[in-house]
Amino acid sequence: MGIEVRRLDHFGVHVQDLERAERFYTEILGMRVEMRLPDQILLRFHDTNLALFQKPDMIPGGLELIQNPLGKGHHAFEVSYGDLQAALKLFAEKNIPHHAPIDWGDHDCLYFLDPDGNLLELVGYRP
């Protein structure tokens, strides 16, 4: 018998610049800061946490990640369908690299990159 995972408590991503990453995740994705340490920031959204780990020597992902994002490692966030539509406009205004929405029948997904080239996804289910 295996273990039973209850929920995702947190996940972590590497970033080069903590301040820049904090601005992105709080201003663009609406997360809030729970804790700051010298080399990491813990963010919260609903019942999940995201740890930003400073890694100055990381090599950022490139635009090739969103040219064909399917099958690549990423983190996906569920949003309302309206917020998914609003994200398209926001990403264009803020020059956030993104892929055109992909239609999965009952939902669309929108892949994009954070400032450090981490591949992220917004998932919006149709009303």
DOTORMI-264280 format. One line per field, with one value per residue (C-alpha): residue number from 0; chain; x, y, z. Coordinates in steps of 0.25 Angstrom, whole numbers, plus 5000, padded with zeros to 4 digits. Layout:
# residues N
resi: NUM, ...
chain: A, ...
px: X, ...
py: Y, ...
pz: Z, ...
# end
This chain:
# residues 127
resi: 0, 1, 2, 3, 4, 5, 6, 7, 8, 9, 10, 11, 12, 13, 14, 15, 16, 17, 18, 19, 20, 21, 22, 23, 24, 25, 26, 27, 28, 29, 30, 31, 32, 33, 34, 35, 36, 37, 38, 39, 40, 41, 42, 43, 44, 45, 46, 47, 48, 49, 50, 51, 52, 53, 54, 55, 56, 57, 58, 59, 60, 61, 62, 63, 64, 65, 66, 67, 68, 69, 70, 71, 72, 73, 74, 75, 76, 77, 78, 79, 80, 81, 82, 83, 84, 85, 86, 87, 88, 89, 90, 91, 92, 93, 94, 95, 96, 97, 98, 99, 100, 101, 102, 103, 104, 105, 106, 107, 108, 109, 110, 111, 112, 113, 114, 115, 116, 117, 118, 119, 120, 121, 122, 123, 124, 125, 126
chain: A, A, A, A, A, A, A, A, A, A, A, A, A, A, A, A, A, A, A, A, A, A, A, A, A, A, A, A, A, A, A, A, A, A, A, A, A, A, A, A, A, A, A, A, A, A, A, A, A, A, A, A, A, A, A, A, A, A, A, A, A, A, A, A, A, A, A, A, A, A, A, A, A, A, A, A, A, A, A, A, A, A, A, A, A, A, A, A, A, A, A, A, A, A, A, A, A, A, A, A, A, A, A, A, A, A, A, A, A, A, A, A, A, A, A, A, A, A, A, A, A, A, A, A, A, A, A
px: 5000, 5005, 5004, 4992, 4996, 4985, 4988, 5000, 5005, 5015, 5025, 5037, 5044, 5057, 5059, 5071, 5065, 5056, 5051, 5047, 5041, 5033, 5027, 5023, 5016, 5009, 5006, 5002, 4997, 4992, 5000, 5003, 5016, 5016, 5031, 5044, 5057, 5071, 5070, 5056, 5042, 5029, 5017, 5002, 4990, 4977, 4982, 4995, 5009, 5020, 5035, 5044, 5058, 5069, 5079, 5087, 5094, 5082, 5081, 5067, 5057, 5056, 5044, 5045, 5038, 5025, 5026, 5022, 5019, 5011, 5019, 5028, 5030, 5022, 5013, 4998, 4988, 4973, 4967, 4953, 4950, 4948, 4962, 4968, 4963, 4967, 4981, 4983, 4981, 4990, 5001, 5001, 5002, 5013, 5021, 5020, 5024, 5012, 5006, 4992, 4981, 4979, 4965, 4963, 4948, 4943, 4955, 4965, 4980, 4989, 5004, 5014, 5028, 5031, 5043, 5053, 5047, 5039, 5028, 5015, 5000, 4987, 4975, 4961, 4949, 4937, 4924
py: 5000, 5014, 5027, 5036, 5050, 5060, 5073, 5081, 5089, 5097, 5097, 5104, 5111, 5116, 5131, 5140, 5152, 5151, 5165, 5164, 5151, 5156, 5167, 5158, 5148, 5158, 5169, 5160, 5147, 5153, 5145, 5151, 5150, 5141, 5141, 5147, 5141, 5145, 5135, 5132, 5137, 5129, 5134, 5129, 5128, 5122, 5109, 5107, 5113, 5116, 5117, 5126, 5121, 5131, 5124, 5135, 5126, 5119, 5120, 5125, 5117, 5123, 5126, 5112, 5107, 5115, 5113, 5098, 5097, 5084, 5073, 5082, 5083, 5094, 5099, 5101, 5111, 5110, 5124, 5128, 5128, 5143, 5144, 5136, 5145, 5157, 5151, 5151, 5166, 5168, 5159, 5167, 5181, 5176, 5169, 5155, 5144, 5135, 5125, 5126, 5120, 5105, 5099, 5086, 5086, 5089, 5099, 5107, 5108, 5120, 5117, 5128, 5131, 5138, 5147, 5136, 5127, 5118, 5112, 5114, 5112, 5118, 5109, 5114, 5105, 5110, 5114
pz: 5000, 4996, 5003, 5001, 4996, 5002, 4994, 4988, 5000, 4992, 4980, 4977, 4965, 4963, 4959, 4957, 4963, 4975, 4975, 4960, 4962, 4974, 4966, 4955, 4963, 4972, 4962, 4950, 4957, 4970, 4980, 4993, 5001, 5013, 5017, 5012, 5015, 5009, 4998, 4996, 4997, 5000, 4993, 4996, 4987, 4992, 4999, 4992, 4994, 4984, 4988, 4980, 4981, 4977, 4968, 4961, 4952, 4946, 4931, 4928, 4919, 4905, 4895, 4890, 4902, 4898, 4883, 4885, 4900, 4900, 4907, 4914, 4929, 4935, 4946, 4943, 4951, 4949, 4947, 4943, 4929, 4929, 4935, 4925, 4914, 4922, 4923, 4908, 4908, 4920, 4915, 4902, 4909, 4918, 4907, 4915, 4905, 4903, 4893, 4887, 4895, 4893, 4893, 4900, 4898, 4912, 4915, 4909, 4914, 4912, 4913, 4917, 4923, 4936, 4935, 4938, 4927, 4935, 4927, 4933, 4929, 4932, 4931, 4930, 4929, 4921, 4928
# end
